[in-house]
Amino acid sequence: MVTIFPGHGSWGNADASIIQVSKNLNFTKMKKIQFLFAAVIMTAVFSAFTTKQPTTLYYRDASGEFIEKTMPGECDPGQFNCEYEWTGAVDPNDPQEEGNYVPTGEALRIFVPSEK
């Protein structure tokens, strides 16, 4: 931004330095806005890649069927793990395929849902 002061007939060193300072301030302000905008965009992009989605947990009942954990319960001694996470690694279309789950709970403990 160039400012011309009325009543000053000459362009001496003082006028030139005012113009130069004015140009530098505008450049610095513009640079800060661009940096701020870039920082906001980078934060949004990185948070999208690092945010972990909530994990749905599953358990196996006495017949070996995988069921989503939607209620509280206990992990009693049994032949299954207490919790499983879905991966869909083997066959994403088959929710009962054992290879689609990764055991995460206590080993050799079966989940028994609470009665409500």
N, C-alpha and C positions, 0 to 999 in steps of 0.2 A: 504494500500500500504506500503510495507516494503522497506526501502531504506538502502542499505549497502554501506557505504563510503569506497572506496579503500584506503589503506594506514593506516587504523586504525586496529591495531592488537588486541585490547582488546575490550570487550563489557562492558564498564564501565557504570556508571549511566547516563552519558550524551547521550551515544548511545541508551540506553534503553528508555530514556525519549523522544528522537527524534522519535523512532519507535512508542511509545505510542501516542504521539501527532499526528503522521501521521495516525494512525488507527482511532483516535477519529475524525479527520477532515473528513475522508472518510465516517464514519458512520453518522456524522452530515449532510454531503452533501446529502447522500442517503436518509436520513430521510426527509430532506427538499423537495427533489424531489417527494418523495411519498406523502407528505402532500400537495404539490402543485397540483399533479395529482388528489388526492382525492377531493380537493377544486374545481377544474374545473369540475369534474364529478358531484359533489353535486350541484353546481350552475346550470349546464345544466338540471339536473333532476328537481330541484325546479322551475326553470323558465318555464319548460314545463307544470308543474301543475298549475302555478299561472298566466300564460299569458292568458288573456281573448281574445277570438276571436272577431273580429268585428261583431257587431250586425246588422242584416238586419232589417229595420223597414218597417212596412206595414201600410196601411190605408184602410178604408172602403169607398166605393163610395156610391152614393145615393141608389143603389139597395141592399146594404149590402154586396157586394162582397169584399173579401180581395185582395188588390193589393200592390205589392212591391213599396216602395217609391224610385223612381229613378230620380225624378226631384224636384226642389224647389216648394214651394207653401205656402198657407196661411191656418191657422186654423180658420175657420169661425164658428159661432154658428150653431149647428145642433144636430142630434140625436146620433152621434157616438163619440168615443174618437179620438183624432188627430193622435195618433200613437199606434201601436201594435208591440209586439215582438213575434216571432214564438217560441213555446215551443214543439209542437207536442205531448202534454201530453195525449190527448184523442184518436186521430187517426192520426198518422203521414202520412198516405196515403191520407188523405182528406184535401187539403189546404183550403177548405172553411168551415171547422168545427170551430165554434166559440171557443170551448174549447181548441183548439190548440194555441190560442193567449193570451197574457197577455197585457192589456192596459197599456201604459206608458205615453201617451201624455195627453193633457188637456182634462178633461171630458166634455162631451156634446158639443164638437167642431168637426166639420168635416173638413178633409183636402181637400183643393181645389188646385190641381196642377196649376202651372203657365203655361200660354200659351207660346210656343216658336215656 
